[in-house]
Amino acid sequence: GVVVINPPYGERMDKDNIDELYKMMGDTFKKNFAGYDCWILSSNMEAFKHVGLRPSRKIQLYNGPLECRFMKFEMYQGTKKIHKLEGRSESGERVGKRSEENG
């Protein structure tokens, strides 16, 4: 699935509320959207830091006069290391498998 969100940038909201909102978005993505690509459009570069996730893609664009970033966050269960081990190579071959003991 795909989630696309255009949250407030902080033009009309208190900075602390914006930071908390972006943190909540990141937490929600992690907990509820494994397997999804989550995109956020914002001009607030500082607020992106509070998402707590590393974007896999960043696109610079403008929303009217505001310079923005459209950032993609690929969501998966577990850690990135485990995700890579369970994934497949670009050719489609299995690159590894997490052991049953590690759950």
C-alpha positions in Angstrom: 0.0 0.0 0.0 0.9 3.7 -0.2 0.2 6.5 2.3 0.6 10.1 1.1 0.3 12.9 3.7 0.5 16.7 3.4 0.7 17.7 7.1 0.8 21.3 8.4 4.2 22.8 7.8 4.2 25.1 10.9 3.1 28.2 9.1 0.1 28.6 11.5 0.9 26.1 14.3 3.2 26.2 17.3 6.6 24.6 16.7 6.3 22.2 19.6 3.0 21.0 18.2 4.5 20.5 14.8 7.4 18.5 16.1 5.1 16.3 18.1 2.8 15.8 15.1 5.7 14.7 12.9 7.0 12.3 15.6 3.5 10.8 15.9 3.4 10.3 12.1 6.7 8.4 12.2 5.5 6.3 15.1 2.2 5.5 13.4 3.9 4.5 10.2 6.3 2.2 12.1 3.5 0.6 14.1 0.7 0.3 11.6 2.0 0.4 8.1 4.6 -2.4 7.6 4.9 -3.1 3.9 3.7 0.3 2.9 5.5 3.2 1.2 4.7 6.3 3.2 5.2 9.7 1.6 5.3 13.1 3.4 5.1 16.5 1.6 6.4 19.4 3.7 8.3 22.6 3.6 9.4 22.2 7.2 12.8 20.5 7.0 13.3 20.8 10.7 10.1 18.9 11.4 11.2 16.0 9.1 13.9 15.3 11.7 11.2 14.4 14.2 9.7 11.7 12.0 12.4 9.4 13.3 12.8 7.5 10.0 15.3 7.7 7.3 13.8 8.6 3.9 14.6 6.3 1.0 13.8 9.1 -1.5 13.7 12.9 -1.4 12.1 15.0 -4.1 12.5 18.7 -4.1 9.4 20.6 -5.4 7.4 23.7 -4.7 3.9 24.0 -3.2 3.1 27.5 -4.4 5.9 29.7 -3.2 7.1 27.2 -0.6 10.1 25.1 -1.3 9.2 21.6 -0.2 10.4 18.0 0.0 8.4 15.0 -0.9 10.0 12.2 1.1 9.4 8.5 0.8 9.7 6.2 3.8 9.7 2.5 3.1 8.1 0.7 6.0 8.9 -2.9 7.1 8.7 -5.0 10.2 11.8 -5.4 12.4 15.1 -3.8 11.7 16.6 -2.8 8.4 19.3 -5.4 8.8 16.7 -8.2 9.2 14.6 -6.7 6.4 17.6 -6.9 4.1 18.4 -10.5 5.2 14.8 -11.5 4.4 14.6 -9.6 1.2 15.6 -10.5 -2.3 18.3 -9.2 -4.6 17.4 -7.0 -7.6 17.5 -10.2 -9.7 14.8 -11.7 -7.5 17.0 -14.3 -5.8 16.6 -14.8 -2.1 19.5 -13.1 -0.4 19.0 -14.6 3.1 16.6 -15.8 5.6 16.2 -15.1 9.3 16.5 -18.2 11.4 13.4 -19.6 13.1 15.2 -19.3 16.5 15.4 -15.6 16.2 11.6 -15.4 15.5 
